Amino acid sequence: MKIAAAFDHRGVKLREAVLEAIEAAGDTVVDLGTDTDAVRIDYPDKALELGMAIRRGEVDRGVLVCGSGVGASIAASKIPGIRAAICHDGYSAHQGVEHDDMNVLCLGSEIIGAELARDLVQTFLGARFIGGGRYADRLEKVAEFERMSDG
């Protein structure tokens, strides 16, 4: 798979661990930056860049890192077709893919360390959507939210 990785200026703390984990899983990294904390990079900008890469079919999934993981998750989930979640435990990292077809893993660099980040990325990348039945039904309900109008 092709996996996009994106970091804001605080998320860059986990950059090496995330990139190493993607490569160790045997996947191709599409590095969307940033690689420094010297300049402020806002998480919504990275969320949009990563989300649009998924929507355009340039990558299959993404890993998005900010300070807490919360802002990244909120921003990415606003993009139609993106199912992003913050995961700081292994169960959520695989179950989110298996049951909810999560396509963006969000991590918080101020919450977890490099070793846990590596484990979570590999768990996320190793999981597959179960599909069918209640899982597909639930995803259709979520997709309906994206089709709702403001009126």
N, C-alpha and C positions, 0 to 999 in steps of 0.2 A: 504494500500500500504506500501511497504518498501521503505524508503527514506534515501539515504546516505547524510550525512552532512560532509563537509570537510572545513578546515580553514588553511590558512597560518599563519605566526606569527603575521601579522597585522590584519587579519580577525578574530582572536580569540576574539577581542573586542565584536563581535556580537554573540559569541558562545552560551551563555545562552539563549538569545532571540530566536535564530534559533531553538535550540533543544526544547525549551518550545513550540514554535509554531507548530512544527511537531507533538509533542505529543498531543497538544490541538486539532489538526485537526483529531486525532484518528488514526494516522499512526504510524508505527514502525520505530524508528530511528536506523540507522546503522551509528554509530559515527566513522568517519575515522580520527578524530583528526585534528589538534593539540589542546592541551589544555593549552598552555603557549606561551608567547611571549619572553621567555628567550633564546630560540634557534631559529635561522633563519630557517624557513621552506619555501621553494620556491613554489610559486603557480603552476608552471607546474607539479611538483611532485604530488601535491594534485589533480590537474585536471586529470592527468593520472590515479591515483588510483580510483577516483570517476567514471570517464568515463568507465574504464574497468569493474568496478562493475556493471554498467548498461549493458554493452555489454554482460557480462557473465550471465545476468539475475538474479544476486544476489539481485538487487534492481530495483525498477520501475522508480524512478526519483532521482534527486540530487539537493542539495543546496551547492554552492561553494562560499566561501567568501575570498576576499583578500582586500587590502587597498582601491582600487578604484572600483573593480569589472571588470575592463577592461582586465587586464592580464589574469584573471581566464577565462573570456569569450572567449578570443582569443585562449588560450591554449586548453580548453575543446572542442571548435568547430573544432579543427584539428583532433579529433578522429572520425573515420567513425561511423556514426549512432548517434552521439551526436549533439544535437541542443541546444546550450547554448546561453543565452543572458543576458546581464546586464539589470536589471529592477529596477528603483527607483521610479516607480509610479504604482498604482493599475491597470490601463488600460493595460499597457504592460505586467504585470504579468499574467493576465488572457487571454488577446488576443493572446499572444505568444503561449499559449497552445492550445487555441481554433482554431486558424487559421494555426499555424506553427508547431504544435506538439512539442513544446519546452519541452525538458526533463531535462534540467539543468537551474536552476535559479541562476544567479550570482549577488552578492551584494558587495557593497563597504563599509567597516567599517568606512572609513574616510569621507564618503559622507552622510550616513543616520544613524539615531539613532535606538535604540533597539525597540521602539514602531512601527516605520514604518517597520522595518525588520520583526517583528511579523506579521503585516498586510499583507505584500507582500508574505511571505511564505504561510500563510493560503489562500490567494487569488490564488496563484500558485497551491497549492495542491487541491483546490476546483474546479479548471477548468478542462474541458475535451475537447479533440480534437473533432471538429465537423465532420471531415472526409468527404470523397466523393467529387465529383465535382471538382471545381476549387482548393480547398484546397489540395486534393490528387494530382492533376495535378502539382501544384506548388512544392509539396514535391518531386515528381518524378524528376522534373527539378533540384532541389537541390541535390538529390541523384546522378544524372548524374555527377555533379561536383566531387563527391567522386570517381567515376569510371574513371575519366579522367587520362590519363597518362601524364608524363612530356614531351613526344615526340610529 
